[in-house]
Amino acid sequence: MTAKEKAFRIFGLMRTEISLLHDSELLKDKIAKNLSLIAVEEMLDFRNSLYINEGSLAHQYLIEVKEEIEKL
């Protein structure tokens, strides 16, 4: 799964969870984006406990996912 696909998947999962809110679509997207970024930050923090180096492919992938979410 590419970083862009993963970003969209995380965003979609978050967006689905908040779809029942009675707020505007723009606000729902903003909330979903913020929640998605929180999820990626948690993954990056978890990476530290697994001793995955900053320059590793796993770390770079998570950074790319985060960047793709920020583009949404």
C-alpha distances in whole Angstrom, upper triangle without the diagonal:
4,7,8,6,6,10,11,10,12,14,15,16,18,19,20,22,24,25,28,30,32,31,31,27,27,28,25,22,24,24,20,19,22,20,17,18,20,17,15,19,19,16,18,21,20,18,22,23,21,23,19,21,20,19,17,13,12,15,14,10,12,14,12,10,14,15,13,15,18,18,18
4,5,5,6,9,10,10,12,14,15,16,18,20,21,23,25,25,29,30,32,31,30,26,26,27,24,21,23,23,20,18,20,20,16,17,19,17,15,18,19,16,17,21,20,18,22,24,22,23,19,20,19,18,16,12,12,14,12,8,10,12,9,8,12,12,10,12,15,15,15
4,5,5,6,9,10,11,12,14,15,17,18,20,21,23,24,27,28,31,29,28,24,23,24,22,19,20,20,17,15,17,17,13,13,16,14,11,15,16,14,14,18,18,16,19,22,20,21,18,18,17,16,15,12,11,11,9,6,7,9,6,5,8,9,7,9,12,12,13
4,5,5,6,9,10,10,12,14,15,16,18,20,21,22,25,26,28,27,25,22,21,22,20,17,18,19,16,14,16,16,13,13,17,15,13,16,18,16,17,20,21,19,23,25,24,25,21,22,20,19,18,15,15,15,13,10,10,11,8,6,9,9,6,8,11,10,10
4,5,5,6,9,10,10,12,14,15,16,18,20,20,24,25,28,26,25,22,21,22,20,17,19,19,16,14,17,17,13,15,17,15,14,17,19,16,18,21,21,20,23,25,24,25,22,23,22,21,20,16,15,16,15,11,12,13,11,8,11,12,9,10,13,13,12
4,5,5,6,8,10,11,12,14,15,17,19,20,23,24,27,26,25,22,21,22,19,17,18,18,14,13,15,14,10,12,14,12,10,14,15,13,14,18,17,17,20,22,20,22,19,21,19,20,18,15,13,14,13,10,9,11,9,6,9,11,9,9,13,13,12
4,5,5,6,8,10,11,12,14,16,17,18,21,22,25,23,22,19,18,19,16,13,14,15,11,10,12,12,8,9,12,10,9,12,14,13,14,17,17,17,20,22,22,23,20,21,19,20,19,16,14,14,13,10,9,10,9,5,7,8,6,5,9,10,9
4,6,5,6,9,10,10,12,14,15,16,19,20,23,21,20,17,16,17,15,12,14,14,11,10,13,13,9,12,14,13,12,16,17,16,17,21,21,21,24,26,25,27,24,25,23,24,22,20,18,18,17,14,13,14,12,9,10,11,8,7,11,10,8
4,5,5,6,9,10,10,12,14,15,18,20,23,22,21,18,18,19,16,14,15,15,11,11,14,12,9,12,14,12,12,16,16,15,17,20,19,20,23,24,23,26,23,25,24,24,22,20,17,18,18,14,13,15,14,10,12,14,11,10,14,14,12
4,5,5,6,9,10,11,13,14,17,18,21,20,20,17,17,17,14,12,13,12,9,9,11,9,6,9,11,8,9,12,13,12,14,17,17,17,21,22,21,24,21,23,22,23,21,19,17,17,17,14,12,14,13,9,10,13,11,8,12,13,11
4,5,5,6,9,10,11,12,15,16,19,17,17,14,14,14,11,9,10,10,6,6,9,8,6,9,11,10,10,14,15,14,17,19,19,20,23,24,25,27,24,26,24,25,24,22,19,19,19,16,14,15,14,10,11,12,10,7,10,11,9
4,5,5,6,9,10,10,14,15,18,17,16,13,14,14,11,10,12,12,8,9,12,11,9,12,14,13,14,17,17,17,20,22,22,23,26,27,27,29,27,28,27,28,27,24,22,22,22,18,17,18,17,13,14,16,13,11,14,14,11
4,5,5,6,9,10,13,15,18,18,18,15,16,16,12,12,14,12,8,10,12,10,9,12,13,11,13,16,16,16,19,20,20,21,24,25,25,28,26,28,27,28,26,24,21,22,22,19,17,19,18,14,15,17,15,12,16,17,14
4,5,5,7,9,12,12,15,15,15,13,14,13,9,9,11,8,5,8,9,7,7,10,11,10,12,15,14,15,18,19,19,21,24,25,25,28,26,28,26,28,27,25,22,22,22,20,17,19,18,15,14,17,15,12,14,16,13
4,5,5,6,10,10,13,12,12,10,11,11,7,7,9,8,5,8,10,9,9,12,14,13,15,18,18,19,21,23,23,25,27,28,29,31,29,31,29,31,30,27,25,25,25,22,20,21,20,16,16,18,15,12,15,15,12
4,5,5,8,10,13,14,14,12,14,13,10,10,13,11,9,12,14,12,12,15,16,15,17,20,20,20,23,25,24,26,29,30,30,32,31,33,31,33,31,29,26,27,27,24,22,23,22,19,19,21,18,15,18,19,15
4,6,7,9,13,13,15,13,15,14,10,11,13,10,9,12,13,10,11,15,15,14,17,19,18,19,22,23,23,25,28,28,29,32,30,32,31,33,32,30,27,27,27,25,22,24,23,20,19,22,20,17,19,20,17
4,5,6,9,9,11,10,12,10,7,9,11,8,7,11,12,10,12,15,15,15,18,20,19,21,24,24,25,27,29,30,31,33,32,34,32,34,33,32,29,28,29,26,23,25,24,21,20,22,20,17,18,20,16
4,5,8,9,10,9,11,11,7,9,12,10,9,13,15,13,14,18,18,18,21,23,23,24,26,28,28,30,32,33,34,36,35,37,35,37,35,33,31,30,31,28,25,27,26,22,22,23,21,18,20,20,17
4,6,9,11,11,14,12,9,13,15,13,12,16,17,16,17,20,20,20,23,25,25,26,29,30,30,32,35,35,36,39,37,39,38,40,38,37,34,33,34,31,29,30,29,26,25,27,25,21,23,24,20
4,6,9,9,12,10,8,11,13,11,12,15,15,15,17,20,19,20,23,24,24,26,29,29,30,32,34,35,36,39,37,39,37,39,39,37,34,33,34,31,29,29,29,26,25,26,25,21,22,23,20
4,7,9,12,10,9,13,14,13,14,17,18,17,20,22,22,23,26,27,28,30,32,32,33,36,38,38,40,42,41,42,40,42,42,40,37,36,37,34,32,32,32,28,27,28,27,23,24,25,21
4,7,8,6,7,10,11,10,12,15,15,16,18,20,21,22,24,26,26,28,30,31,32,34,36,37,39,41,39,41,38,40,40,38,36,35,35,32,30,30,30,26,25,26,24,21,21,22,19
4,5,5,6,9,10,11,12,14,16,17,18,20,21,23,25,26,27,29,30,32,33,35,37,38,39,41,39,40,38,40,39,38,35,34,34,32,29,29,28,26,24,25,23,20,20,20,17
4,5,5,6,9,10,10,12,14,15,16,18,20,21,22,24,26,27,29,30,31,33,35,37,37,39,37,38,36,37,37,35,33,32,31,29,27,27,26,23,22,22,20,17,17,17,14
4,5,5,6,9,10,11,12,14,15,17,19,20,21,23,25,26,27,29,30,32,34,35,36,38,36,37,34,35,35,33,32,30,29,28,25,25,24,21,20,20,18,15,15,15,12
4,5,5,6,9,10,11,12,14,15,17,18,20,21,23,24,26,27,29,30,32,34,35,37,35,36,33,35,35,33,31,30,29,28,25,25,24,21,20,20,19,16,15,16,13
4,5,5,6,9,10,11,12,14,15,16,18,20,21,23,24,26,27,29,31,32,33,35,33,34,32,34,34,32,29,28,28,26,23,24,23,20,19,19,18,14,15,16,12
4,5,5,6,9,10,10,12,14,15,16,18,20,21,22,24,26,27,29,31,32,33,31,32,30,31,31,29,27,26,25,23,21,21,20,17,16,16,14,11,12,12,9
4,5,5,6,9,10,11,12,14,16,17,18,20,21,23,24,26,28,29,31,32,30,31,28,30,30,29,26,25,24,23,20,20,19,17,15,15,14,11,10,12,9
4,5,5,6,8,10,11,12,14,15,17,19,20,21,23,24,26,28,29,31,29,30,28,30,30,29,26,25,25,23,20,20,20,17,15,17,16,12,12,14,12
4,5,5,6,9,10,10,12,14,15,17,18,20,21,23,25,26,27,29,27,28,26,28,28,26,23,22,22,20,18,18,18,14,13,15,13,10,11,13,10
4,5,5,6,9,10,11,12,14,15,17,18,20,21,23,25,26,27,25,26,24,25,25,24,21,20,20,18,15,15,15,12,10,11,10,7,7,9,7
4,5,5,6,9,10,11,12,14,15,17,18,20,22,23,25,26,25,25,23,25,25,24,22,20,20,19,16,15,16,13,11,13,13,9,9,12,10
4,5,5,6,9,10,11,13,14,15,16,18,20,22,23,25,23,25,23,25,25,24,21,19,20,18,15,16,17,13,11,14,14,10,11,14,12
4,5,5,6,9,10,11,12,14,15,17,19,21,21,23,21,23,21,23,22,20,18,17,17,15,12,13,13,10,8,11,11,7,9,12,10
4,5,5,6,9,10,10,12,14,15,17,19,20,21,20,20,18,20,20,19,17,15,15,14,11,11,12,9,6,9,10,7,8,11,11
4,6,5,6,9,10,10,12,14,16,17,19,20,19,20,19,21,21,21,17,16,17,16,12,13,14,12,9,13,14,11,11,15,14
4,5,5,6,9,10,11,12,15,16,17,19,18,19,18,20,19,19,15,14,16,14,10,12,14,11,9,13,13,11,13,16,15
4,5,5,6,9,10,10,13,15,15,17,15,16,15,17,16,15,12,11,12,11,7,8,10,8,6,10,11,9,11,14,14
4,5,5,6,9,10,11,13,15,16,14,15,14,16,16,16,13,11,13,12,9,9,12,10,8,11,13,12,12,16,16
4,5,5,6,9,10,11,13,15,14,16,15,18,17,17,14,12,15,14,10,12,15,13,11,15,16,14,16,19,19
4,5,5,6,9,10,11,13,11,13,13,15,14,14,10,9,12,11,8,10,13,11,10,14,15,14,16,19,19
4,5,5,7,9,10,11,9,11,10,13,12,12,9,7,10,10,7,8,12,11,10,13,15,14,15,18,19
4,5,5,7,9,10,10,12,11,15,14,15,12,10,13,14,11,12,15,14,13,16,18,17,18,21,22
4,5,5,7,9,9,12,12,15,14,15,11,11,14,14,11,13,16,15,15,18,20,19,20,23,24
4,5,5,7,6,8,9,12,10,11,8,7,11,11,9,11,14,14,14,17,19,19,20,23,24
4,5,5,6,8,9,12,12,14,11,9,13,14,12,13,17,17,16,19,21,21,22,25,26
4,5,8,10,12,15,14,16,13,12,16,17,15,17,20,19,19,22,24,23,25,28,29
4,5,9,11,14,12,13,11,11,15,15,14,16,19,19,19,22,24,23,25,28,29
4,6,9,11,10,13,11,10,14,15,14,16,19,19,20,22,24,24,26,28,30
4,7,8,7,9,7,7,10,12,11,13,16,16,17,19,21,22,23,25,27
4,5,5,9,8,7,10,12,12,13,15,17,17,19,21,22,23,25,27
4,6,9,8,6,7,11,10,10,13,15,14,16,18,20,20,22,24
4,7,8,6,7,10,11,11,13,15,16,16,19,20,21,23,25
4,5,5,6,9,10,11,12,14,16,17,18,20,21,23,25
4,5,5,6,9,10,10,12,14,15,16,18,20,21,23
4,5,5,6,9,10,11,12,14,15,17,19,20,22
4,5,5,6,9,10,11,12,14,16,17,19,21
4,5,5,6,9,10,11,12,14,15,17,19
4,5,5,6,9,10,11,12,14,15,17
4,5,5,6,9,10,11,12,14,16
4,5,5,6,9,10,11,13,15
4,5,5,6,9,10,11,13
4,5,5,6,9,10,11
4,5,5,6,9,10
4,5,5,6,9
4,5,5,7
4,5,5
4,5
4
